[in-house]
Amino acid sequence: MLLRIIKTILFLCSLCVGFSNAFSQNTVPQQWHYDIQCENIGLDGTKLIKVWSYSKKEKFPLRQAQKNAIHGMIFKGFSGNATTGCPTQRPLADSPDLESKQAAFFAAFFADNGPYQKYVNSTIEETPIERIRVGKEYKIGIIITVMYSQLRKDLERQGIIKPLDAGF
Amino acid sequence: MVVPSDAWCKEHGYMTEYDNQGTKVSVPDYKKAFQSDPQLLLVISKINGMMAERGFPAKNMESAIKSLELEESEDAILISKASSSQIAESPIDKLKKTAKADIIIQLTWTLNQNGPKNSISFILQGLDTYTDKQIAEAGGTGASSFSADVPTLLGEAVISYMDAFNSTLQAHYDDMFANGREIVVRIKKFDAWPYDLETEFERKDLASAIEEWMRLHTQNHRFNLSDVTENMMLFEQVRIPVVDDAGVALDARGFVKNLQQFLSDKPYKITSKLVMRGLGQATIILGEK
C-alpha cells in the first residue's frame, strides 16, 4: 500500500515537471511581453514612443519598461501612426535571429543597471502612466524617449548590427 | 546627391527649356531653385547632415551644377571631334555623370492647408543612377499643426522619415553586395565594319562568344539578353561585382572595358568604341575607335 502511494506521488511529480517544461518552452519570456507605438516625432536622433507592458501586478517597474523600449527598438520596430505623422520604423536588427546569435551580448546589455540605461530618458515623476485591465493582467503604458541614433551607433561600433556604409 | 523632383520644380516654377535636337524639352532649372528657395536649402542641408552621420556624405548639388557648367564649356570645344558617335544626353544625365553619385535622393514636398491647420506631405525616393530604378523610399503626411511654420514642419518631416528611408536603403545595399550592381550593356556595330554579330570566329559566332563572356564575368551569372540581332545585342539586368578580383571597386565602365579588351584579343581582334550614358549604361560600338 505504501509503495503504491509513493509511486502515485512520483508519477504526479513527473507530470508537474513535464507541464512546467512545456510551459516555459512555449510561452514568450515574461520580460519581453510588450507592445510599442510611436507617441510623436522626437527631437533629432531620438524616438518618442509609448511602451505597453503586460503585468499581473498593478505596479510595474519602470526599469522593465525601459528595457522593453530598447528591446523593441532593436528587435521589433513600430508601425506608423497617421495621427502623429510617425512613419513605420523597422527594427535595428538586420536578422530575426540576432538575439539568439548574440545571446551573451544581449544578456549583459539588458542586465539590471546594464548599458541599455544609456539610451532611455524617462522618469516616473515626469512620465504619465496609463493602466488598462486586460483579463487577469494589466496593460501599462509609459512614454519613453529613446536615444535612437546613439543606440544605433554604439551597436554598429560593437559589430552587433551592420552600418549603412559596410562594404564600401 | 539630394535633388528636388521634377514635380516639385514645376509646382514652384523652377523649370526651363532646352533644345533636344530641334525639340523643345522642359526640364527643371535647379540653379534657379537653389538661388531662390531657402526652404529647399534647409531641407537638403538637413538630409545631407543626416546622411553624413550615417557614413554617406552626400554630394552637394550646387557644387555639381558648377562642375557641370565647366564641363559643358569644355565639351563645346571637343564637339567637332566626337560628334559622329556621341549619344545625346539630357541635362540630368550630364549632372549624374558629373556628380558620379551612385544614389540620387529625389525630394518632393507639398504644403497642405486645411483651414487654419498646416501639414506637410513629404516623399523621399532613392534612385539608383545606374539603372534609374527606385531602390529606397519613405514618405507620408505629417501631423497637422495650428502653430508650426513651414520650416519647422519640414525639419520635422526630414527627422521622421530619414531613418525609415535609410532602412530601405540598407536592404538595397544588402542585395547589391550579395547579387552585384545592376547595369545595362549594349553592343552595336558601325555601318562601315564588314562583319556582324553572326560572324564566326573559331566555329563560334560573335554573339555567342559575347554571351559566354557575360556568363563568366557577371555576379552569380546573372544577366538578361533582352534582344539580339546580327547588328546589336542588348543586355539588361547585368549584375556586376561591386569589387573586382583585386578588391578594387568596379563600375560599369571598368566592367565593360574588360569586355572591350576581350574583343580586341585573339581570335577576334576587333577595334571598338566605348560610350557611356550616365553611370550604368555602356555601349560598345564594334568596328572603329
HADDOCK unambig.tbl for C-alpha pairs under 7 A between the chains (distance, minus, plus):
assign (segid A and resid 41 and name CA) (segid B and resid 160 and name CA) 6.21 0.50 0.50
assign (segid A and resid 44 and name CA) (segid B and resid 159 and name CA) 5.98 0.50 0.50
assign (segid A and resid 83 and name CA) (segid B and resid 143 and name CA) 5.97 0.50 0.50
assign (segid A and resid 84 and name CA) (segid B and resid 142 and name CA) 6.86 0.50 0.50
assign (segid A and resid 84 and name CA) (segid B and resid 143 and name CA) 4.99 0.50 0.50
assign (segid A and resid 85 and name CA) (segid B and resid 141 and name CA) 6.12 0.50 0.50
assign (segid A and resid 85 and name CA) (segid B and resid 142 and name CA) 3.97 0.50 0.50
assign (segid A and resid 85 and name CA) (segid B and resid 143 and name CA) 4.57 0.50 0.50
assign (segid A and resid 86 and name CA) (segid B and resid 160 and name CA) 6.55 0.50 0.50
assign (segid A and resid 87 and name CA) (segid B and resid 160 and name CA) 6.72 0.50 0.50
assign (segid A and resid 87 and name CA) (segid B and resid 161 and name CA) 6.49 0.50 0.50
assign (segid A and resid 88 and name CA) (segid B and resid 164 and name CA) 6.86 0.50 0.50
assign (segid A and resid 89 and name CA) (segid B and resid 164 and name CA) 5.64 0.50 0.50
assign (segid A and resid 90 and name CA) (segid B and resid 164 and name CA) 6.90 0.50 0.50
assign (segid A and resid 90 and name CA) (segid B and resid 167 and name CA) 6.74 0.50 0.50
assign (segid A and resid 164 and name CA) (segid B and resid 54 and name CA) 6.41 0.50 0.50
assign (segid A and resid 164 and name CA) (segid B and resid 170 and name CA) 5.89 0.50 0.50
assign (segid A and resid 165 and name CA) (segid B and resid 55 and name CA) 5.78 0.50 0.50
assign (segid A and resid 165 and name CA) (segid B and resid 56 and name CA) 6.76 0.50 0.50
